[in-house]
Amino acid sequence: MRQLLQRLNNNSLYVIISLLIFGKGLGFCLNRKFFFYPPQFAWLMNNVFLDYSMMIAGIGLLVYVCLPSNNNFVLGVLLAIITVLLAIITCIEIEHVIFAGEIEFVQNAISNSAIIGFILWTARHYSKR
């Protein structure tokens, strides 16, 4: 138990990223009433596969941090999946701002871009062990 707590403490940035992406996925999954533009693509943008993928990626990163193994390839793949999922959400939000005039999505797009930057910085500069 002590080693697990030490791993979680040493990899706190990865824990934050995993909880953040899991929380975003859970939020999207629980809140199914979104405005979609164009409406004919609502089925694509309101896809539960994206929500579940975000939650699974968050859980996967948290499990990886808890394991005693050290494989930078697996860590890189998990961080890449999380970054791609956030980039998809950011592109959808920017599309809503530009074409539908939903100005309240600007803040979401900027915060998601900042999170993507944080993940890329963490992947580049933060040592796993």
Backbone bond lengths (Angstrom), bond angles and torsions (degrees), N, CA, C in turn:
res aa  C-N    CA-C-N  psi(-1)  N-CA   C-N-CA  omega(-1)  CA-C   N-CA-C  phi
1 M - - - 1.446 - - 1.525 110.71 -
2 R 1.338 114.82 -36.74 1.461 119.47 179.92 1.536 110.60 -64.98
3 Q 1.338 116.18 -39.99 1.466 119.83 178.98 1.522 111.25 -65.61
4 L 1.334 116.96 -37.77 1.458 120.67 178.18 1.524 110.87 -63.89
5 L 1.309 117.20 -45.22 1.462 120.47 177.96 1.525 111.37 -63.50
6 Q 1.332 116.21 -36.77 1.455 119.60 178.17 1.536 110.78 -67.52
7 R 1.348 116.88 -40.51 1.472 120.23 176.72 1.520 110.93 -62.41
8 L 1.333 116.80 -43.51 1.464 120.21 178.95 1.524 111.07 -64.06
9 N 1.309 116.77 -38.96 1.463 120.78 179.02 1.528 111.11 -68.75
10 N 1.332 116.75 -42.06 1.465 120.40 -179.69 1.523 112.62 -68.99
11 N 1.311 117.27 -27.03 1.465 122.08 -177.03 1.525 111.14 -114.12
12 S 1.306 116.24 41.39 1.460 120.62 -174.17 1.528 112.60 -63.23
13 L 1.316 118.44 -32.44 1.468 119.99 178.62 1.529 111.14 -65.77
14 Y 1.318 116.58 -39.06 1.463 119.82 177.37 1.528 111.18 -68.46
15 V 1.318 116.49 -35.31 1.465 120.28 176.25 1.525 109.86 -64.23
16 I 1.325 117.21 -42.62 1.469 121.19 178.14 1.522 110.39 -61.63
17 I 1.328 117.05 -45.56 1.467 120.93 179.49 1.525 110.43 -62.12
18 S 1.322 117.11 -43.19 1.465 119.57 -177.90 1.524 111.13 -66.18
19 L 1.318 117.85 -42.36 1.465 120.35 178.53 1.524 111.37 -68.09
20 L 1.313 117.00 -35.13 1.466 121.49 178.97 1.525 111.12 -64.97
21 I 1.315 117.77 -48.52 1.465 119.96 -178.33 1.521 110.46 -70.07
22 F 1.326 117.87 -35.81 1.461 119.75 175.72 1.526 110.75 -63.97
23 G 1.323 116.49 -42.37 1.461 120.57 178.89 1.520 112.72 -64.13
24 K 1.314 117.10 -40.44 1.466 120.13 177.22 1.522 110.78 -64.27
25 G 1.320 117.02 -44.44 1.462 120.30 178.38 1.514 111.96 -62.78
26 L 1.329 116.70 -41.89 1.457 120.73 178.82 1.527 110.78 -65.79
27 G 1.325 116.37 -39.45 1.462 119.96 177.41 1.515 112.49 -62.78
28 F 1.316 116.81 -43.41 1.466 120.33 177.31 1.525 111.07 -65.79
29 C 1.324 116.54 -37.03 1.461 120.73 -178.27 1.534 111.27 -69.16
30 L 1.322 116.95 -38.23 1.461 120.43 -177.89 1.526 112.94 -80.16
31 N 1.320 117.34 -29.33 1.461 121.12 -178.70 1.522 108.09 -104.04
32 R 1.297 117.03 97.29 1.467 121.70 -175.58 1.524 112.78 -96.16
33 K 1.325 119.99 4.94 1.458 122.19 -177.49 1.529 109.65 -105.41
34 F 1.311 115.75 85.08 1.453 121.83 179.08 1.524 109.30 -112.05
35 F 1.317 115.59 159.78 1.456 121.71 171.70 1.519 106.84 -91.11
36 F 1.316 116.92 129.12 1.456 121.27 -178.18 1.517 110.03 -120.31
37 Y 1.312 114.98 135.25 1.452 120.82 174.88 1.518 107.66 -133.50
38 P 1.271 119.27 131.33 1.467 129.64 -10.55 1.532 110.45 -71.62
39 P 1.322 116.34 148.40 1.463 120.51 -174.21 1.532 114.02 -61.07
40 Q 1.314 118.74 -28.13 1.463 119.85 -178.95 1.530 112.19 -69.25
41 F 1.332 118.47 -14.18 1.458 121.70 176.81 1.525 112.42 -104.34
42 A 1.330 117.44 16.23 1.464 120.97 179.99 1.525 111.08 -60.42
43 W 1.327 117.59 -36.17 1.463 120.64 179.75 1.524 111.31 -63.33
44 L 1.328 116.75 -30.32 1.454 120.88 -179.46 1.527 110.91 -78.51
45 M 1.332 115.72 -42.07 1.462 119.88 -177.13 1.526 112.20 -78.50
46 N 1.300 117.71 -25.05 1.458 122.18 -179.33 1.527 110.03 -99.89
47 N 1.291 116.19 36.42 1.446 122.32 -175.81 1.533 109.94 -82.26
48 V 1.319 116.66 125.09 1.465 120.40 -179.74 1.525 111.25 -69.56
49 F 1.328 117.77 -19.73 1.463 120.55 177.11 1.528 110.66 -58.91
50 L 1.323 117.18 -40.89 1.464 121.34 178.82 1.529 110.33 -65.54
51 D 1.328 116.58 -42.79 1.467 120.54 179.59 1.521 111.04 -63.00
52 Y 1.324 115.99 -47.91 1.465 119.70 179.84 1.524 111.91 -67.31
53 S 1.315 117.15 -33.44 1.474 120.43 177.23 1.520 110.65 -63.29
54 M 1.327 116.72 -40.31 1.459 120.14 178.14 1.525 110.77 -64.17
55 M 1.326 116.51 -43.29 1.469 119.62 -179.73 1.528 111.00 -66.99
56 I 1.323 117.38 -41.52 1.468 120.74 179.74 1.527 110.96 -65.98
57 A 1.326 117.13 -39.87 1.465 119.94 178.34 1.528 110.67 -64.71
58 G 1.323 117.44 -40.08 1.463 120.57 177.32 1.518 112.19 -63.55
59 I 1.323 116.40 -44.53 1.466 120.39 177.87 1.526 110.06 -65.84
60 G 1.329 116.92 -39.63 1.465 120.37 179.28 1.523 112.26 -61.44
61 L 1.324 116.69 -42.00 1.464 119.72 178.86 1.525 110.71 -67.49
62 L 1.318 117.28 -40.33 1.462 120.22 178.79 1.534 110.96 -64.51
63 V 1.325 117.34 -41.79 1.468 120.94 177.90 1.530 109.88 -64.15
64 Y 1.326 116.38 -41.55 1.466 119.26 179.60 1.527 111.14 -61.72
65 V 1.329 116.61 -40.79 1.462 120.19 179.58 1.528 110.42 -64.29
66 C 1.321 116.96 -34.64 1.469 121.07 -178.50 1.526 112.71 -75.67
67 L 1.317 117.75 -22.15 1.466 120.88 -178.99 1.524 110.74 -76.75
68 P 1.336 117.08 149.09 1.465 119.37 -179.68 1.534 114.09 -77.13
69 S 1.317 118.25 -5.96 1.466 120.17 -177.79 1.529 110.92 -74.35
70 N 1.325 114.58 161.00 1.460 120.89 179.84 1.519 107.76 -134.99
71 N 1.321 116.86 94.10 1.452 121.73 -179.61 1.533 107.99 -128.54
72 N 1.317 115.66 105.35 1.460 119.71 -176.31 1.526 112.58 -67.49
73 F 1.321 117.81 -24.93 1.460 120.13 177.64 1.530 110.84 -65.68
74 V 1.323 116.19 -46.59 1.473 120.49 178.79 1.524 109.95 -62.73
75 L 1.314 116.44 -43.32 1.461 120.40 178.06 1.525 111.03 -60.81
76 G 1.320 116.76 -43.00 1.462 120.55 178.68 1.517 112.66 -63.94
77 V 1.318 116.78 -39.90 1.467 120.40 178.46 1.526 110.38 -65.17
78 L 1.331 117.43 -44.58 1.464 120.38 178.74 1.529 111.79 -61.45
79 L 1.318 116.83 -44.74 1.468 120.16 178.89 1.530 111.25 -66.40
80 A 1.327 117.47 -35.76 1.467 120.56 177.67 1.526 110.75 -66.37
81 I 1.322 117.52 -42.19 1.466 120.61 178.63 1.524 109.93 -61.99
82 I 1.317 116.87 -44.81 1.459 120.57 179.35 1.522 110.96 -62.56
83 T 1.322 117.24 -42.21 1.458 120.95 179.38 1.519 111.63 -64.39
84 V 1.320 117.92 -41.98 1.464 121.33 179.01 1.524 110.59 -64.30
85 L 1.325 117.62 -42.86 1.463 120.39 178.63 1.528 111.43 -61.65
86 L 1.324 116.80 -42.71 1.464 119.75 177.12 1.524 111.69 -67.17
87 A 1.324 117.14 -35.36 1.468 120.40 177.72 1.527 110.93 -65.42
88 I 1.322 117.50 -37.90 1.467 120.56 177.06 1.519 109.93 -62.70
89 I 1.323 117.29 -46.70 1.462 121.25 178.94 1.530 110.39 -61.71
90 T 1.321 117.17 -41.42 1.465 120.99 179.89 1.523 111.18 -64.49
91 C 1.312 117.80 -42.06 1.468 120.81 177.96 1.528 111.51 -63.15
92 I 1.314 116.94 -40.20 1.464 120.05 177.63 1.523 110.36 -64.05
93 E 1.330 117.15 -41.10 1.463 120.42 179.41 1.522 111.19 -66.67
94 I 1.318 117.76 -41.26 1.473 120.75 177.81 1.521 110.13 -64.57
95 E 1.322 116.78 -38.57 1.466 120.67 177.19 1.525 110.77 -62.09
96 H 1.316 117.37 -38.56 1.464 120.84 177.33 1.526 111.09 -65.60
97 V 1.325 117.04 -37.61 1.462 120.55 -179.92 1.517 110.47 -67.94
98 I 1.320 117.07 -46.24 1.464 120.81 -174.67 1.521 111.94 -72.20
99 F 1.320 117.85 -48.34 1.459 120.13 -170.75 1.526 114.14 -95.18
100 A 1.322 117.72 -26.13 1.464 119.32 -177.81 1.525 112.42 -107.55
101 G 1.314 117.48 -7.64 1.450 120.46 178.46 1.524 113.97 71.31
102 E 1.312 117.39 21.58 1.467 120.99 178.93 1.528 108.67 -83.58
103 I 1.329 115.81 85.69 1.456 121.74 -172.18 1.536 112.67 -66.84
104 E 1.346 117.47 -21.45 1.464 119.17 -179.67 1.521 112.94 -69.18
105 F 1.322 117.81 -14.23 1.464 120.60 177.38 1.533 112.77 -80.42
106 V 1.326 117.35 -7.71 1.461 120.09 179.18 1.522 110.34 -62.12
107 Q 1.328 115.83 -45.60 1.461 119.85 -179.73 1.522 111.30 -61.86
108 N 1.330 117.82 -40.93 1.464 120.82 177.77 1.521 111.40 -63.69
109 A 1.331 116.29 -42.68 1.469 119.91 -179.59 1.528 110.96 -65.13
110 I 1.326 116.67 -39.77 1.467 120.01 179.18 1.524 110.51 -67.47
111 S 1.336 117.37 -42.45 1.474 119.07 179.99 1.533 110.99 -67.14
112 N 1.336 117.28 -38.82 1.467 119.14 176.81 1.521 111.18 -65.02
113 S 1.330 117.19 -37.86 1.466 120.39 176.72 1.529 110.88 -63.98
114 A 1.326 116.46 -39.18 1.467 120.20 177.36 1.527 110.68 -65.53
115 I 1.324 116.98 -38.65 1.467 120.51 177.95 1.527 110.28 -65.89
116 I 1.324 116.98 -40.50 1.464 120.33 176.75 1.528 110.12 -61.44
117 G 1.325 116.66 -43.84 1.468 120.46 176.48 1.519 111.94 -60.59
118 F 1.327 117.01 -41.04 1.461 121.97 177.89 1.520 111.01 -63.14
119 I 1.328 116.87 -42.37 1.465 120.58 178.96 1.528 110.53 -64.86
120 L 1.322 117.02 -43.88 1.466 120.02 179.05 1.521 111.24 -64.34
121 W 1.332 117.43 -39.88 1.462 120.62 177.33 1.528 109.72 -64.09
122 T 1.324 116.85 -44.19 1.462 121.28 -179.82 1.519 110.89 -62.17
123 A 1.330 116.70 -42.72 1.464 120.49 179.81 1.524 110.99 -63.87
124 R 1.299 117.13 -32.58 1.466 120.90 -176.66 1.529 112.72 -82.44
125 H 1.344 117.26 -41.04 1.455 120.09 -167.69 1.523 116.03 -111.88
126 Y 1.305 117.91 -10.30 1.458 120.06 -172.41 1.515 109.70 -102.42
127 S 1.311 116.70 125.52 1.461 121.83 -178.53 1.520 110.36 -81.27
128 K 1.320 116.70 140.04 1.460 121.15 -177.99 1.532 112.27 -67.74
129 R 1.265 117.88 -41.93 1.480 120.22 -176.13 1.498 110.41 -126.22
